[in-house]
Structure formats: structure tokens, C-alpha cells
């Protein structure tokens, strides 16, 4: 029986969790599904094509969980957008790397993008600054999670190389005391660092937000 594309995408995501981005290949996926490789190539011309569809599937499902209301304060929306996107990327092993640089395979994803830009536009940001702000938020979250998943590929799985105590032994504390101490924050406390970084970006957005002019009516009496 012929496999549906959606079943292949679901199997690809399951395989991603098991073997990571490097271990995921079309031939390995075919083996997992018990079919010949041409059956996969019929639907996906390359690994990147498969990743495009996997990433789009994850994003479409995930963005539904990100709150959207045009009456939301723009800064509250920005924080919820960042948190929601991070949750999406952490759903799968190498999730951030999978999504980074992929091409959208589902045009329905333009709707949440439009809604996001509407909130920023309603708040007084120009079209250009709205785009810059949204792309900055997106890039921060993706970059943060790429680094986070390099340290912790899966929940409760910590790469020994990044152990703060072992890192401290590799860094000369007499020459680089601040760099040595940084490991205690860089490779732990991901939730706290993410929130603080997100707040810094939102504060920067607030500083660039145009101030609405107040019109004062002067009585002629």
C-alpha cells in the first residue's frame, strides 16, 4: 500500500528524535518505513525537501498555541511570541537546526506572520521596523535554541563537555576570570537566560517605538 506524505513526515520527525539531524537520511527513513528508497524520492526529491516539509508541519501545529489578539499589548505579544516559538523548536531533537533556513512548504504560515506584523503596526511601528522587530525576535529564539540543544540535545540529556565545573578547569581563571565564571550561566539556567535576553530585545524595541504625538487643543476664549 502506498504511503501518504503525511505518514512519511511523521516518521521523519520520529527518526529525527532518535538519531538527530545528521543521522536522518532518506534511505534510513525508507528502511524505517519498510519501503524502497524510490518510494521516498517520489515524494521528496532530497533530504532538504523532506526537512522543509517537516519544519512546516511542526510550525503549522505550533503557531496555533501562540496567543494572538490584536488588542494585546505589543510587548506582551512579543514575549509570548518568543516563548511560544521556543516551545515549538524544543519539541524535537535538533528542532531549531531543522527549522533554520528551511523553505516554507505551507502557505498558511503567512497568516500568523501577517497577524504579528499587524500587532506591531497597530502599536505604531513603521512597516520596516515591524519587519526588523519580528525577524530579530525570530532570529534570537532560533539562535538561542540551536545553542541550547547543542548542550542538551534531549530533555535530561547533557553533553559532558559543557559541564560548568569541567569547563572552569579548562579556562585559566587568573587570566580570564569573567570568561571562566560565564560557563555557570551559559550552559545552565536556560529558561532564565532566555527570558532575560527576550526582555532586552523587547526593551530595545520599546526604545525605537515612535511616540504618538499628543494634540492639545487651545481654547480661543
N, C-alpha and C positions, 0 to 999 in steps of 0.2 A: 504494500500500500504506500502511495506517495506521501511524503512528509510535508506538512504545512510549513510555510516560512516561519510562522509564529512559534511552532514547536522547536525549530532549529535555533531561533533566537533564545528561547527559554533554556535550551540545552547548552547554548554557548555561555549564557550567564552562569549557569551551574558549574560548567567546566572552568570558567574564569575564577570562581571562588576556590576551586580545588587546586588549580595549577598556576594561576596568575597570568598576567598578560603575555609574558614570553612563552609560556607553555601552551597557550591557546593557538591551535592551528586548525585549518580546515580539515586536514586529513585526520587529526586527532578527534575532531568533532564528529566526522563521519564514522570513525571507529566506535565512538561512544554511542552513536545512534544505530549502529549495526547496518550501515549502508556503505556503498562505494563512494569514493571521493567525488565522481562526476555528479552524483545526486546533490551534493552541497554546492558545487560550482554552477549548477543550473540556476540556483537562487542567488548566489553571492559570487561575484567574479574574483574577489580577493579577500584576504583577511581584513583589510581596511574597510571594504564594503560591508562585511559582517559587523565590524565594530561600529560603523556608522548606524546601522540598524539597531544594534544592541544599546548603544548610547541613547538614541532617540526613544527607544522603548522605555528605558529607565527614566529619562527626563519627563516624558509624557505622563507616566504614572506618578512621578514625584511632585511635579508642579501643582497637581491638584491639592496637595497637602499644604502648600504655601498660602497663607491668608492673603486675600485681596479684597479691598473695599476702597472705592475712590474717596470715601470720607475718612479713611485712616490718615493720621498724621504721616507725612512723608518720612520722617526719621524713624518712626515706629515700623513703618513698612520696610525700610531699608534694613533694620535689624532682623526682622522676621524673614526677609528675603535671604539674607546671608545665612541665618541659622538653618532655614529650610533647604537651601542648596547644599550646605554641608551634610545634612542628614541624607540627602539623595546620594551624594558621592560616596558616603561611607557604607551604603547598602551592600556594596560588592568589593571584593578584593581588587586593588588597583583601579577602583571606580573613577578616581579623579584622572588618572592617566588615560583610561579608556575614553572618557568624555572629552578630554582636552584635544582640540584640533580636529575633532570629527565633523563631518558634514551632516547637516540635518536630513533625516530621511522621512520626516513627518512635518508637513507644513502647518499642522495645528499648533506647533510650538511658537509660531509667530504671534498668536493671540496673547499668551502671558507676557511676551516681550512688549507688545503694544500697551497692555494694561499697566505694566511697570513704568513705561515712559509717560503714560497719561498721568499717573500719580505725581511724578516729578514735574511734569509740565503744569499741572494744576497748582503745585506748590510755588510756582514762579520761576523755575529753572528754564533757561532757554532750551531750544531743541538740541543744540550742540552740547551744552552742559549736562542735559539729561542723559544723552548717549554716553558721554565721558563717565558720568557717575555710575551708570548701570554697568558699563564694561569694567570699571575699576572694581566695583563690588564683586562681579563675576570672577575677574582675574585673581583677586585676593583670595577668594574662597577656594578656587581650583588649585592655586599655588600652595596654599596652606595645607590642603588635604593631600596633595601629592607628597609633601614632606612628612605629614603625619603618618600616611600609610607606608612610607619608606621605613619609618621607625616601628610602626605597629601594623603589619600587613593585614592582620585579622584581630578582632577583639581578643584581648588577653594573650596576644602573641607579640612579644617584644624582642626585637633584634638585639642580641647581646652586645654588639659593637657600640651601640648608643647608650649603654648603661652609664649614667652620670658619674658614678664612682670610678669606673674604669676609664672613662674619658678624662676625668680630672687627673688621673695618673699619667696620661699621655701629654697633657698640656702643662708646660712649665709655669707654675703659679707665681714664681718670683718675677718672671718677665711679663707674663700675661695674666695677671690676677683676675681681671674682669672677664676675659675670654674663658678662663677656667671656670669661673662661677656661672657663666652663662649656660653651661650644659644642664644645670639643675632646672632651668626654665625651658630651654629649647627642646628637650627630649622628655619632658613630663608636663603635667598641667596643661594639656592641650585645650581643654574647654575654657579655662581661664584666659590663656593667651589669645585664643580665637576671639572671645568676647571683647577683650581689651583692644585688639587690633581692629575689630569691626567698629568699635566706638571711635577710634582715632579717625577712621575713614569718614564716618558719619559727621564727626566734628569738623573735618575738613570740608565736607560738602556744605555744612551749615555756614561756614565762613565765606563760601563762594556764592551762597544763595542771595539773589538780589533782594534788597529791602524794598517792600512796597511803599510807594510814596503815600503820605497822608495828606489829603486835601483839606485845608482849613478854610471854612467859609467866613469871610469878614463882613460883618453887618454894615450896611450903608447908613444906619442910623447914627 
